[in-house]
Amino acid sequence: MDAQCKSADALARWLTMQPWASEVFYPGLENHEGHDIIKSQASGFGAVASVKLDSVERAQRIMKRVKIWNVAVSLGGVESILSYPKEMSHAAIPAKERLGLGITDELIRLSVGLKTLRI
């Protein structure tokens, strides 16, 4: 888990520097609204990050072209998984409700596996 958390943190910080990433959600980032709570209650920040991209087209392009990550909904394995909540885990939720939950059409979710990322 330590390797997953370290890789997820590096990935989230790298994503914050990308001009096409409009928002990055990862509790290890100091500006995350739950940062202080999880810092006081856990020994790490987890292995899941989400990123809101600058366009729906970019999100769809990434999902179609991804080669290293597995595209799936499950977040319980040891492999790195990329998902598109709008069309996968949250597809059955009406659009208005989904948007209220912060699941926009530009959002992708990354679950970092046991492989150490080289960023």
C-alpha positions as a Markdown table, in Angstrom:
| # | Residue | x | y | z |
|---|---|---|---|---|
| 1 | Met | 0.0 | 0.0 | 0.0 |
| 2 | Asp | 2.9 | 2.4 | 0.7 |
| 3 | Ala | 4.1 | 2.1 | -2.9 |
| 4 | Gln | 0.6 | 2.7 | -4.2 |
| 5 | Cys | 0.1 | 5.8 | -2.0 |
| 6 | Lys | 3.5 | 7.1 | -3.0 |
| 7 | Ser | 2.8 | 6.6 | -6.7 |
| 8 | Ala | -0.7 | 8.1 | -6.4 |
| 9 | Asp | 0.7 | 11.2 | -4.7 |
| 10 | Ala | 3.3 | 11.6 | -7.4 |
| 11 | Leu | 0.7 | 11.2 | -10.1 |
| 12 | Ala | -1.7 | 13.7 | -8.5 |
| 13 | Arg | 1.0 | 16.3 | -8.1 |
| 14 | Trp | 2.1 | 15.8 | -11.7 |
| 15 | Leu | -1.5 | 16.1 | -12.9 |
| 16 | Thr | -1.8 | 19.5 | -11.1 |
| 17 | Met | 0.9 | 20.8 | -13.3 |
| 18 | Gln | -0.7 | 19.8 | -16.6 |
| 19 | Pro | -2.5 | 22.6 | -18.5 |
| 20 | Trp | -5.2 | 20.2 | -19.6 |
| 21 | Ala | -6.1 | 19.2 | -16.1 |
| 22 | Ser | -8.5 | 21.7 | -14.7 |
| 23 | Glu | -9.0 | 20.1 | -11.3 |
| 24 | Val | -7.3 | 17.2 | -9.5 |
| 25 | Phe | -9.0 | 15.4 | -6.6 |
| 26 | Tyr | -6.6 | 13.5 | -4.3 |
| 27 | Pro | -6.8 | 13.7 | -0.4 |
| 28 | Gly | -3.0 | 13.9 | -0.3 |
| 29 | Leu | -3.0 | 17.3 | -1.9 |
| 30 | Glu | -3.0 | 20.1 | 0.7 |
| 31 | Asn | -5.9 | 21.9 | -1.1 |
| 32 | His | -8.2 | 18.9 | -1.0 |
| 33 | Glu | -11.2 | 19.6 | 1.3 |
| 34 | Gly | -10.7 | 16.3 | 3.2 |
| 35 | His | -6.9 | 16.6 | 3.5 |
| 36 | Asp | -6.7 | 17.6 | 7.2 |
| 37 | Ile | -9.3 | 15.0 | 8.3 |
| 38 | Ile | -7.6 | 12.0 | 6.5 |
| 39 | Lys | -4.1 | 13.2 | 7.7 |
| 40 | Ser | -5.3 | 13.0 | 11.3 |
| 41 | Gln | -7.0 | 9.7 | 10.9 |
| 42 | Ala | -4.9 | 7.6 | 8.5 |
| 43 | Ser | -1.3 | 6.8 | 7.8 |
| 44 | Gly | -1.6 | 7.5 | 4.1 |
| 45 | Phe | -3.9 | 9.1 | 1.5 |
| 46 | Gly | -4.9 | 6.1 | -0.6 |
| 47 | Ala | -4.3 | 5.1 | -4.2 |
| 48 | Val | -7.2 | 6.8 | -6.0 |
| 49 | Ala | -7.1 | 10.1 | -7.8 |
| 50 | Ser | -9.6 | 11.8 | -10.1 |
| 51 | Val | -8.9 | 14.5 | -12.6 |
| 52 | Lys | -11.3 | 16.8 | -14.4 |
| 53 | Leu | -10.0 | 17.5 | -17.8 |
| 54 | Asp | -10.4 | 20.6 | -20.0 |
| 55 | Ser | -12.9 | 18.9 | -22.3 |
| 56 | Val | -15.1 | 15.9 | -22.8 |
| 57 | Glu | -13.2 | 15.1 | -26.0 |
| 58 | Arg | -9.9 | 14.8 | -24.1 |
| 59 | Ala | -11.5 | 12.5 | -21.6 |
| 60 | Gln | -12.9 | 10.3 | -24.3 |
| 61 | Arg | -9.6 | 10.4 | -26.2 |
| 62 | Ile | -7.6 | 9.3 | -23.2 |
| 63 | Met | -10.1 | 6.4 | -22.5 |
| 64 | Lys | -9.8 | 5.2 | -26.1 |
| 65 | Arg | -6.0 | 5.5 | -26.3 |
| 66 | Val | -4.9 | 4.2 | -22.9 |
| 67 | Lys | -2.3 | 1.4 | -23.2 |
| 68 | Ile | -0.6 | 1.0 | -19.8 |
| 69 | Trp | -3.6 | 1.2 | -17.5 |
| 70 | Asn | -6.5 | -1.3 | -17.5 |
| 71 | Val | -9.9 | 0.3 | -18.3 |
| 72 | Ala | -12.4 | -1.1 | -15.7 |
| 73 | Val | -14.7 | -0.1 | -12.9 |
| 74 | Ser | -13.3 | -2.2 | -10.1 |
| 75 | Leu | -11.1 | -0.4 | -7.6 |
| 76 | Gly | -10.3 | -3.5 | -5.6 |
| 77 | Gly | -7.4 | -5.1 | -7.5 |
| 78 | Val | -3.7 | -4.6 | -7.5 |
| 79 | Glu | -3.4 | -3.4 | -11.1 |
| 80 | Ser | -3.6 | 0.2 | -12.2 |
| 81 | Ile | -7.2 | 1.0 | -13.4 |
| 82 | Leu | -8.5 | 4.0 | -15.4 |
| 83 | Ser | -12.3 | 4.6 | -15.4 |
| 84 | Tyr | -14.7 | 7.0 | -16.9 |
| 85 | Pro | -17.4 | 7.3 | -14.3 |
| 86 | Lys | -19.9 | 9.0 | -16.6 |
| 87 | Glu | -20.1 | 5.9 | -18.7 |
| 88 | Met | -19.1 | 3.2 | -16.3 |
| 89 | Ser | -19.6 | 3.3 | -12.5 |
| 90 | His | -22.2 | 6.1 | -12.5 |
| 91 | Ala | -23.8 | 5.5 | -15.9 |
| 92 | Ala | -27.2 | 4.6 | -14.4 |
| 93 | Ile | -27.5 | 7.8 | -12.4 |
| 94 | Pro | -29.5 | 10.6 | -14.1 |
| 95 | Ala | -27.2 | 13.3 | -15.5 |
| 96 | Lys | -28.6 | 16.1 | -13.1 |
| 97 | Glu | -27.9 | 13.9 | -10.1 |
| 98 | Arg | -24.5 | 12.8 | -11.4 |
| 99 | Leu | -23.5 | 16.4 | -11.9 |
| 100 | Gly | -24.6 | 17.2 | -8.3 |
| 101 | Leu | -22.2 | 14.5 | -7.1 |
| 102 | Gly | -19.4 | 16.1 | -9.1 |
| 103 | Ile | -19.3 | 13.4 | -11.7 |
| 104 | Thr | -18.9 | 15.5 | -14.8 |
| 105 | Asp | -18.4 | 14.4 | -18.4 |
| 106 | Glu | -14.7 | 15.6 | -18.2 |
| 107 | Leu | -13.9 | 13.4 | -15.1 |
| 108 | Ile | -11.7 | 10.3 | -15.2 |
| 109 | Arg | -10.6 | 8.3 | -12.2 |
| 110 | Leu | -7.3 | 6.6 | -11.7 |
| 111 | Ser | -6.7 | 3.8 | -9.2 |
| 112 | Val | -2.9 | 3.3 | -8.9 |
| 113 | Gly | -1.8 | -0.3 | -8.7 |
| 114 | Leu | 1.3 | -1.9 | -7.2 |
| 115 | Lys | 3.5 | -0.9 | -10.0 |
| 116 | Thr | 5.6 | 2.1 | -9.1 |
| 117 | Leu | 5.0 | 5.0 | -11.5 |
| 118 | Arg | 7.9 | 6.8 | -13.2 |
| 119 | Ile | 6.8 | 10.4 | -13.5 |
